[in-house]
Amino acid sequence: MKIGYKKICRYLSVLIYVIYLYTSGLASYIFGTWQNIIAALLGAAVLGCIANTGFPKIRKIKTIKPVDLLVVIMLVALIFNNADIKNGSYINTVATVSIFLFYLVSKNDNRWMEIATNLLFYGGLFHAVTSFVLYLLPNVYMKYVMPLFVSFGYESTLLYCVRNGYAVGLTPHYSTNAMYMSVALGAAFIRLTDRRFKGKPIMNKINIALTAFILFVLILTGKRAHCVFALVCLLTAYYVYNSDKPKSRLMKTLTLIAVGGIALVLIVEIAPDAVPVIRRFIYMSQLEDSSLGRNARMLLALSLFLRNILSGIGWNGFTYYYNATFGEWLNVHNVYLQLLCEEGLFFSLAFFAFFIVSFLHAWNALKQTRVQKLGGINESLLLYSVYIQAFFLLYSLTGNPLYDAPFLFPYIFGCAFGEYYYRKVKELTAYES
């Protein structure tokens, strides 16, 4: 079997991104120096370009799509007035620029997309199994795993999580583990509709069991937002997927919500301490500030935005400002306000437009594909796209998914899936009409 250089580039490009996003806190052990990390990330973007446009001949750009223009504006915003670069820190900026460059060249080709979801699934499953094992063996975690992440400064948080029965996994923070499980849940969920497993009852049962297992580990992380958002987004994706059955999908969705609600009430009444995420909800409700300082940071970000409405304080500038003022490195934990604060009104609007347009494209493509029974469309990839983008939009209210590779990379993959098949659906419907 002949293996072309494009196929090799395709596999390597996606593999580098997935390895990087699933090794948060361990990159220095795997890639070595920060220069090697930067080289690997830029190399992934270059390999993606070669795989999807050809080398050395580069495909000519005939027309610039609006979404492409938005990404170009976002890239300019990333590099212009960048607080990381000013302070001699480059990895996060390179990672973000790299994945957006990859998006620009890869959304025109679907041959890497199943590779990506497979790698996201198996990488996430590895972390789910590791998290569960370490959850059962806390002494092993504290002796062998936690020392790997001490330099990140979350040792007290990790100790608290382990002692209170939260699954931290092979990560520097339990929030990162919850991101892994949220991404893996989406990659596992779409296997329930994947055409490759149609007519294979044993594989279908295995996929159902693995999806349930990953959801179980997500609950063990104790992260409230991730658990709630994951369930909401699964229902959202399921609802859109069943657009061809408008009556039955409503009843099925309401039934799932009712069953979940009853189960939740029973758990809270009978054994509230048995489920980490419920235990955390109860604990946080007893605190004076259940937002853990997020509300104060949001107000600060809004204040900084009002002082610099047009230009902002620069990409990732909030973390430097917050550290200089309060001695801690923290994001706003609200992407929308942080973008306004750092990028000003003009550049922020480009980001917001990209978020909304990408989500609507994926939603419409999946809906039309199901309603019109279009052939040649990978519905599972569109299902993932709707799930991960819906999650991103919700998580951006309380977290930092735009600034964290463990979620940004899978999100951009999903945006590329949605954009590719949105254009495919437009071509098919235009041809049929």
Buried (B, 14 or more C-beta within 10 A) or exposed (E): EEEEEBBEBBBBBBBBBBBBBBBBBBBBEEBEEBEBBBBBBBBBBBBBBBBBBEEEEEEEEEEEBEBBEBBBBBBEBBEBBBBBBEEEBBBBBBBBBBBBBBBBBBBBBBEBBBBBBBBBBBBBBBBBBBBBBBBEEBEEBBEEBBEBBEEBEBBEBBBEBBEEBBBBBBBBBBBBBBBBBBBBBBBBBBBBBBEEBEEEEEBBEEBBEBBEBBBBBBBBBBBBBBBBBBBBBBBBBBBBBBBEEEEEBEEBBEEBEEEEEEEEEEBEEEEEEEBBBBBBBEEEEEEEEEEEEBEEBBEBBBEBBEEBEEBBBBBBBBBBBBEEEEEEEBBBBBBBBBBBBBBBBEBBBBBBBBBEBBBEBBBBBBBBBBEBEBEEBBBBBBBBBBBBBBBBBBBBBBBBBBBBBBBBBBBBBBBBBBBBBBBBBBEBEEEEE
